[in-house]
Amino acid sequence: MNFPAQTPATASPDRIGQSTAIEQSRAVAEVQAAIYVARQFPRDIGRSRSAMQAACGTMALAEKAFYKFPRAGGSVEGSTIHLAKTLAQSWGNIQYGVSEMRRDDSFRQSEMQAWAWDVEANTRHVLTFIVPHAKFASGKVKQLEDLRDIYENNANNGARRLREAIFAVVPDFFIDEAEELCRETLHKGDGKPIEQRAEGAIGVFKGLGISEERLEQKLGRKKAQWTGADIAQLLITHKSIDRREIAVDEAFPQARITGGEIKGGNGHKQTPSASGTWAGQDVAKPGSKSGGAA
């Protein structure tokens, strides 16, 4: 007996709910409206530059416009997400954002996306990346368990990618001018004399356990010789410490006693004098016990 051949049933598309259809239509209409408005009201480069110059001339932006952290025996410096967002707002007709697309607790990672879109020029820069639920600390990788730690780790990584996405659609001349103006603002300060600014910097770092001597060691000159650029460098370092981009001991390494300081010219170890000084220096070093033997 012959039976008719049975063909597999074709998979029918999933039914789209009313809310989903409305959201899809809304998203399409929103994109079309954004393009229409951007072309109806194109950016005025002169007004954009004026807005950027006004923002970069304030200490509120300048003091958080740069970051600094150690890497491979040196340091890495650059512009922060705060400056990037300000430039996007000043340039105009730019949309940007960052989102967590998927979180996989089994593999301890999140898939994220950061993007920036110049609506007027129709230029879009998208970065899709994986963020492990871990961080590198004390020379080893530490897995993150607390939900708040995972959130902050994702937010920090997302902010860095968002910064790069914004800078990819903002013209280079606009970014360079903004960075230069922010550095000039940091150099001039808030109108206070350099001596008063130096005392203020010493007081701020004293709260972190950093002495004036360590600040002078960092800058390579005495306080009386500090310039506006030196104060600006200390301010950038302080903001990086506040944002936990760099540790205090990494930014201001403790002074170490070398073999030449321990041994005298005849190769024998010298003993401290009764006045409490050793080869013209105090015996008690930061991190060492007063009067103890090496």
N, C-alpha and C positions, 0 to 999 in steps of 0.2 A: 504494500500500500504506500502510495506516495503522499507525503505531507508537505504542505507549502512551507517554503523557507521563511523563517522568522527573523526579521531584522530587529536589531536592538533599538529600543526606544531612545529617541534623541532627547538629550537633557534640556529641559525647558529652562529659560532664564529665571532666576529668582525674582519673585514679585517685589517691586519697589513700592515701599510704603509712601503714604501721602507726605509725611514729614520729610522723608529723604528726598522726594521729588521737589518739594518746596525749597529745601536747602540747596539742592543742585541748581535750581533756577535762580535762587538768590545769589549764589556764588558767581554764576555767569554774568548776571546783571551788574553785580558789584565791580567785576573786572572791566566790563564795557563802560560803565560810568566813570571809573577811575581814568581810563585812557581818554575818554571824551573830555573830561574836566581838565586833564593835564594839557591837552592840545588847545583847549579854549583859553586857558590861562597859563601860557608858557613861562618858565622862570626868567627872571631878570637878573643877569649875572651881577650887575652893579649892586642891586639890593641884596643879593645873596652874599656878596663880599662884605657889604656893610654890616649885615647881621653877624657874619662870622667874626669880623674884626671887633665888633662890640662884645661878643661873648668871650673871645680869647683875651680881651683886655681886662678881664675881671679875675681876681685871685680865686674866686669860687670855682672856676673851671680850670685855671692854670695849675692850681696845686694838686689836682687829680687827673691831669691830662697825660701823665707819663707813668710808666712802671719801670721797675728795675729788680732783677733777681739773679743769683749766681748760677753759672753753668760752666762746666769743664775748666775750672780754675779761673774763669773770668766772670764777666757780668753781661747780661742781655738787657737792653733798654729799648723802649718803644712807646707808642701811643696807646692809650687805654680805650676801652669801650665807651667811656664817658665822652671823650673827644670825638669818637666816631659817630655817636648818636647826635651830638651837637652839630657836626658837619652835615649829617644827613638832613637835619631839620633846617639848617641854614641854606643848603643847596636847593632844597624844595623838590616836590613831585617825586619823592622816594618813599617807598614802603619797605619795611624790613620786619623780620621776626625770627624766632627760634622755637622749635617744638620737639617734644619727645614723641617719636612715632611709635615706638614699641619698647617695652621693658621685659627682659627675659631673666627671671630670677634663677632659673636653673643654670644658665651659663654666666650669671652675674654680669650682665651688660645691658646697655640701653642703646637703641638705635635712634639717632637724633638728626635733625635737619635745621640748618640756618640758611637764610636767604635774604637777599636785598634786590629790589626791583626799581630801576629808574623808569617810572611810568611814562614820562615824556619821551625818552629816547628808546623805550621798549627794550631795555637791556636788563637782563636778570642773571644774577649770580647765585647758584645754589650749591651748598655743601652738605652732603649726607655722610655721617660718620658714626663710628661705634665708640661708646664710652664704657670702658670696664668699670665695674663697681669696686675699684681699688685705687690706692694712692701709694706713691713712693715716699717713704719716710725712714729716716735713720739708716739709710743704705739698703733697705729691703722693701719689697712690695707688701702692703698691708691690705687685706680684704676688708671692705666696708660692710657692716651689718646694720647699723642704725639707719632708719629711713631718712632722717634729717641729713646725715652725712652723705647718703647717696644723692639726695636732692641737691645739696650744695655742690657736690662734685659735678653733677650734670649741668648745673647752672653755670659753674665756672668754665667748663669746657665749651658750653654753648655760647657764652659771652665772647670767648676768644675767636670762635669760628664766625660769629656774627660780626665782630669787628673786621675780620678779613673780608667778609662778604660786602660790607658797606664800603670799605676802602677800594674794593674792586670796581664799584660803579661811580664813585666820586672822583673827579679829575685829580691828577697828581699835583698840579699847580695849586689847587685849592687846599690840599692836605699840607703841602710844604709851607705855604704861607701861614696856615693856622698853627703849625708846630713852631715856626719861628716866632710868631707873636706870643704864644704861650711861654716860650723860654724868655723872651724879653720881659714879659710881665713878672715872671718868677725872679728875674735878675733885678728888676726895679723894686719889687716887693710892694707893700701897701703904703708906701710913703714914709715909713719910719727910717731913722738913721741906721746905717749898717751896724753900728755898735749895739743899738737896742735890739736889732734883729738877731745879732749873734748871741746876746744874752738870752733872748727868748728861745733860740734853738737849743742852747745849753740846758735851759730849764726843762724843756720838753723831753729831751733825751735823758735827763737825770731821772725822770720818772720811769724810764725803762731800764735803769741801772747802768747807764753808760756815762762815764765820767768825761770831763772836758779833755783830759789827756787822750782818751781813745778817739774823740772827735778830731783832735789835732793830728793824731796818727793817721786817721782816715783821709784827711785832706792834705796831709803832708806839709802843713805850715801852722804857725801859732795863731791864736785867736785874733791878735792885733793885725794880722796880715790877711784875714779872711775877706773875700770879695762877695759881691752879689751872686756870682755864679756858684761860689762855695755854699752859700746859704740855700740856693736853689737845689743843689745836689743833695744836701742834707734833708731838705723838705721832701724830695722825691723818694729818698730812702725811707724816711719816716712813714710816708703814705704806703709804701710797699710793705713795710712791717705791719701796719694796721690792717692791710688786706691779706695778711698772712702769705704773701708771695715770697718772702724772705725771712729767715730767722735772725734774731738779734746777733747771735754769735757768728752767723755767716756774713752779716753786713759789717760787723765790727769784731774781727778776730781778736782773741786774747793775745797779749804779748807773751812770747815764749822766751825762756832763757836758753841761750845758745851755749855750745861747748866752750867758746872763747870767753864768755862771761863767767862761766863756772871756774875755768882754769886760769891761773895767772900766767905771767910770762915764763916762769920757770917750770910750768907743768904741774904745779901743786895747787890744790884747792885752797882758796883763801877763806878766812873766817870773818864774820861780820865784826865791825868795830863796835865800840861801846855806844857810839852815837846813833846806832841803828841804821847806818848806811853801808852800802857794799859797792865798791868801785864807783862811788859817786851816785848810786841809785838806792832807792828804798829797798830793804830786804823783802818786805811783804809785797808780792806781786798779786795781780788779780787772779783769783782762783787758787792761790797757795796759802799755806798756813804761816802766820806771822812767826818769824824766828825759827821755823823748822828747817831741818837739813834737807838738801836736795836728794 
